[in-house]
Amino acid sequence: MYPDLSLYIAGRFIGVEGRRTQAVHDPATLQPLGRLPWAEPEDVDAAVQAAHAAFAGWRRVSPVERSELLRRVAALARERAQAIGHAMTLDNGKPLADAVAEVLNAAEHVEWHAEEGRRIYGRVVPARQPGVRQLVVREPVGVCAAFSPWNFPFGQAMKKAAAAIAAGCPIVLKGPEESPSALGAMAQLFHDAGLPAGVFNLLWGVPADISRQLIEAPEVRVLSFTGSVPVGRQLAALAGQHMKRMTMELGGHAPVLVFDDADVDAAVALLARLKTRNAGQVCVSPSRFYVQSGIHDRFAAALADALAGVKVGHGLEGGVQMGPLIHERRFQAVQALVEDACAAGAELLTGGSRIGAQGHFHAPTLLAQVPARARLMQEEPFGPIAALVRFDTVEEALAQANALPFGLASYVFTRSLQTATRVGDGLEAGMVNINHSGMAHPELPFGGIKDSGFGSEGGTESFDAFLSTKLITQI
């Protein structure tokens, strides 16, 4: 029911025999699922050297050939989506339908990068004097060290791998120990598709030790990280010491601006779904709800009802819409935010506590009249909690939405073109969704500003970190 777990280095799967390991558990039942092998320093070095050796050949492989290989990976991912999703539900907790959808969405990202990787163009620049030829070419940077999170273990890692590999860069991926099965399956996809040994490598172990060794390795030329702001700051500082390129997709605390003229029913239906997706463990999850006074009470009542009606349970059960939090530490962090908000004067409209006696299930929670001093209004909740605040004017809403150092996703609900334009221009965020949520498509750039990081995954910008620009001028 649950796959064996391995490292993947230089085209070889390396199991648990004779190694330090850690247990992997089902966050819904707390039952053990398997053992995860840890990489030792010599394994990290072997992965880096394998990737560096592979770079000499992979950078010269035709973009058409790279595209064909990635298309095989995407096809295999679609064929195996149910099995990959099933194992992901076991070690991650998300509902099976969401896990399978994550695999299928990642397959689309692979297909898009397969095609867009054939279009990494340079240009010819007209010269100032006769007989001079001036070319601008884009070349793969080199080995990429990537770090992917546990909340979307397959999707986030595949974005990084597809972009790097399509650009001609081998990758060493440090996966999330909490939810490892999806990345083991990913390594198998690349292996079965015929990717040359060393172009994709997978490691697990002590995060701080592996990240430092990878970033300090001179063969590693680019860092791609998705995770929390504090860890991102540490890795960025370390990478900066070694002049490494990097992309950082860090945390968010997404504001939602709901105006008096919004379609309340449609907004509530969408936001309740987005808030409880992956139990709120999503960097773009809506979390600070600013609602204009004219519809505040109606919106609050409707959202409380919608959240209270969410079916919570094991992700393999039929009809379940939300699973558990990933581990007890996350549960306690979420619960502490709820208790702090209530102590500060917030009104609890629904949820606020554990569900059941087993597993890390937290009820979808809505708090109203949350004061700005509450931790919930300052810290990314990363759980199924929504904070409701009343506002009167556009300027007031924008000031509150932009008050934090985060700048990843944001949401706006209004029927007014004038308001939509004003707020769309005024929000300090890398992504603004107006009357819907539309950020997950591979052809669109996904990334933030301010403390939420820099660089984009998706869109033509997806390749920027993995390509160097070279001028060739010749007479």
N, C-alpha and C positions, 0 to 999 in steps of 0.2 A: 504493500500500500504506500510506503514511503521509500524513496530511492536511497541507495548508498551514496555517500558524499565523498568527494575527492578534491584534491588540488588538481590543476591542469597546467603543466609546465612543458614547454618545448614539444607539444603534441602528445604528451603522455598523461594519463590519469593516475594519480598517486593517492592511494587510500589511507586508511587509519592505522595500518599495521606499523607498530614500533614508534608511534608518534604521540605527542601530546594531543589531546582532543578535548572537546567540550560537548555537553549534551544539548540537543535541540528539542524543544518542547512545543506542544500544541497549546497556544495561549487560551483556547476555549476550555480545554479539559485538564490542562497541566500535565498530561501524560507525555512520557518521553517518546520521541520519534526516531532518533538516531544519534550518531556521533559524528562530529565535524572535525577533520584533521586540521591542525594548525601548521602554518609554515614557519620553519626555523630560518635564521638569517641566511644560511646557505641556500635555502629554497628561494628566498627573495632574490638573491644574487643570481641564481640559475635562471630565474624568470627574466630578469633584466638582460642578462647576457644572451638568452635565447631570442628575445625581442630585438636586441641590437643586431645580432647576426642575421635575423630575418629581414631587417630593414634594407640591407643592401640589395636584396632581390625583389622584395615587395614594392619598393618605391619605383621600380622599373617595369612592373607588371602593367600591361595595358589597362587603362580605365574601363575598357569594354570587358576585359576578362575579370577585373575586380567586380564589375557590375553583375556579371553572370553568376559569380560565386555568391554574392549577397542575395541574389534572387533565389538561389537554391536554399539559402538559409531561411529566407522568408517563407518559402513553400513548405519546408520541413516544420517551421514553427506553427504554421496553420494546421498541418496534419497532426501535430502533437499537442495542440492547444488544450484539449480536455485533460490530458494526463499532466501537463505542466501546471495547469490551473488547479487541479485537484491537490497536488502536492503543495502548491503555494497556499491554498486555503488551510491546509493542515498546519504549516509552520508560521503562517502570517496572520490568519484569522479572518481575512476578508471573505465575503460571500463568494461562492464558486462562480456565479455569473460574472462578478466583477473581476475575478482572477483570470477567467478565460478571456474576457474583454481586454484585459491588460496585455495578454499575449498577442491577441489579434491586432490591437493597436500598434504594438511594437513591431509586428510583421509589416504593417503598413509603413512604419518609419524606415525599416530596412529597405523596402522596395523604393521608397522615395529617395533615400540616400544612394541606392544603387543607380538610379537614373540621374540624379543631380550630380553624382560623382563623375559622370561622363562630360560634364559641362563646367569644369573648373578652368575657366578661360584666362589667358593673359591678354596682352594687347600690344599693338605696334604704335609707337609715338612718333609723329612726324619730326624729322631732324631739322636743325637750324642751318645745316650746310649740306651740299650735295655729297653723296657717297657714304653718308653715315646711316647706319641702321640701328634703331633703338627699340629693344624688346623688353617688355615687362612680363616675367613668367612667375607662376606660382608653383612652389615645390613643397613636398611633404617635409615637416619639421624634423621628425624622428620619433623615438619611442615615447609613448604616452603612458603616464601613470594615472589611473582613474580610480575614483572612490565613489561607490554608489550606495544609496540608503536602503533601509529595510522596508519602507512604506510602499514602494513600487519596485520590488527587487528585480523584476524582469524588464519592465519598461524603461526605468531610468538607466540601467546598465546598458541596455541595447541601444539607446540613443547615443551614448558615448562610443560604444564599440562600432556601430554602423558608420558614424561620421569619421572616426579615426581611420578605420580600415578602408573606407571608400576614398579617403584622401591619400592613402599610401603609408599610413603610420601604424606600426605594430602597437599593441596595447597590453599593459599589465594591469589587470583589474583586481582591486581589493574589494571583495564582496562583503555584504552584511551578515555577520554571524547569527543574528536573530532569525533570519529567514533565508536560508541558503539554497534550498532545493532548486529554485528557478534558475540560478546562475550555473548550477551543475548541469541542468538541462541545456542552458545556452552553450556551454562549452561543448556538449555533445552535438549540438546543431552545427557549430563551426567545424568540428572534427569530421562529422559525417558528410558535410558539404564539400570537404576537400581543401579547407584552408591550410596553407603551408604551415608546418610546425614553427612555433615561435611568434606567429603574427597575433595570436590571442592566447593570453595566459591568465590563470585565475588563482588567487591566493586568499587564504583566511588566516586569522590569528589575532595577535594583540595589535589593535589598531594603531596606537601611538608608535610602537616599534616598527611596524611595517611601513607606515606613512613616512616616518623619518628616513628610513633606509632607502625607500624608493625616491624620495625627493632629493636626497643627497647624492644619489648615483649619477655620475657625470653623463652616462648614456641616456638618461631620461631627460627629455627636452621640453615636455609640456605636461601640465597637471590639469586634470578635470575633476572637480569635486562637487558633489551635491550633498548637503547636510546642514547642520545648524550654524548659526552665525558665530558662536564662540570657537567651534572647531575650525570653521572656515578661516577665521582671523589667524589662528595659530598656523595653519598650513600655508596661508598666503604669505605670512611673515617669513616662514622657513623657505618657501619657494623664491621669495624675493631676494633672500641672501645669496641664492645660487643662480639668479637671473633666469629663472624658468618662466616660460609662458604659462598662463593659467586661465581657466574659466571657473567661476564660482556661482553656483546656483544655491543660494542660502535661504534662510527662513523668511517667513512673511507673517503679517498680521492683517489680513485683507479687510479693508473697510467696505461696507455696503451702504450706499446712499439711496434711500427709498423716498421719493418725492410724493407730494399729495396727489398728483395726477397719475401715479403708477397704477398698473393693473395689479391690484393686491393679490388676487387669487393666483395669478400666474407667477408672480414673484415669490409668494410663499411656497408654492409647489416646487419650484426650482431650487430655492434656497434651502428648504428642508432636506432635499435630496443631496445637495452639495455639502451641507453641513455634516451629514451623517455618513457620507461616502468614506469608506475606509476608517470608520469610527472617528472622523475628523482629523485623522493623522495624514494630512495633506498640506503641503506648504502653501497652496493657493486656496485653502478652505476659507470660506467667508467666516469672519469671527467678530468684527466690530460692526454692529448694525445701527446705523444712524437713520432714524425714521422721522419724517416731517410731522409736525404736531397734528395736522388735520386728519391723518390716518393712523397715527401712532397706536391708539388703543385697539382699533380694529385689526391692525397688522399683528400686534402682540398676541392677541387672542387667537388669531388664525395660525400663527407660527407655533404657539404653544400646543395647540391641538394637533398640528401636523407632526411635530416632534414626538409628542406623546404616543402617536399612532404608529411610529416606526417599529417594525418587527425586529427584535434583537435576538440573536441566538448563534449557534454554531453555523459556520458558513456552508456546511454541507447539508443543512436542513432546508427543505423546500420553503420558499417564500421569505427567507431571512433577508433583511435589507441592510443590517449592520451587525458586524461581528465584534469580538473583544478588542481591547487595547493590546498592544504587542507584549507587554510584560507588566509586572506589578509596579516597577518604578514609574512607568508612564501613568498607570492608574493613580498612584499616590500624588504625582505631580498635578494631574487634572483635578483631583479631589481637593488638593490644597488651594488651587485657584478658586474653586467654588466657595470654599469655606472663608477664604480671605475676602471675596466680594460680598458675601452675606454679612460678614463682620463689619465691612465698610458701609453697609446700609443698602445694598442691592436687594431687590425683591425676587425671590425664587418663584418662577411661574410654572416650571415643570422640571422633572428629573432631579439631579443633584446628588445622586448616591449610587452605590453598587447595585447591580441586578444579580440575584442568585447567590448561591454559596460557593460556586466553583467557577474558576476562570476569571479573566480580567475584564468583566463587562461593566461598563459605566453607562447609566441612562442618558439619553439625549437631554441636554439641559439648556434652559433659557432663563436668563437673568435680566431683569428690567431695572431701570433707574440706577445703572452701575456708575458709581462716581469715578472720575478720572484718576483718582489716587489708587484705586484698586489695582492689584497686580494683573488682573485679567485684562485691563485696558492698556497695560504696558508690555506684557510678555506674550509671546506666541503660545496659545493654549495647546495646540497640537492634540486636540481631543474634541469630543462632541459637545462643545460648549459655545453658546452664542450670547453675546452681551448686547443689550438693547439700550439705546440712548436717544432721547428726543432732541430735535433741532427745529429751527424756524426758518432760517434763510440759507441761500446757496453758499454765501460767504462763510457762515458759521459751520456748515457741513464740511466744506473744503478745509477749513482751518483745523477741525478736529481729525479729519481723515489724514491730513498731511503732518500731524503733530509728532508722529513717531519716526524713528530712523529707518523703519522698514519701507520697502518700495517694490514689492513683487506684483501681486495681483490686486485688482479692485473691481467693484461691481456697482452699476448704476441702474436704477429703474425709474423711468419717466416717459411720458408720452410727448413731452415738449422737445422739439428739435433744438430750440434755443438753449434749454437747460442741458440737454445731452452734449451739445457742443461746448458750452461753457465748462461743464464739469469734466468732460473728456480731456479738454485742454489743461484744466487746472489740477487734476490729480497727479501726484508725484508717485508714479508707479510704472513698472515696465510693461504692464498689460492692463488694459481697461476693457471691461465687458459691459456693454450697454444692452439691457433687456434680455440678455441670454448669457450663456457661458460658452466661449468658442476658442479656447486656447490650446487644445490638445492636438491639433492637426500638424502633420510633419512639415507642411509647406510654410508654417508660420513660426517666427522666432519666439522662443520661450526663455524669458530671463527677467532679471530685476535690476533695480538701481539702488543707490544708497547702500545701507547695510545688507540689503538682500542680494548683493553680489554684482557681477559683471560678466559679459559674454552671453551668448545665446545658444540654445540647442534647438534645432529646427530652423526652417527657412534657409535661404542661401547663406545666412550668417553662421550656420552650423559648422562650416568648414574653416572659418577664419582662424581659430586657434591652432589648427593642424597644418597650416600652410605658411611658408615664408614667401616674401615677395623679393624677387631678384631682378635687378636691372642689368641688361646686357647691351652695351653700346659698342659698336664695331665700325671701323672704317676700312 
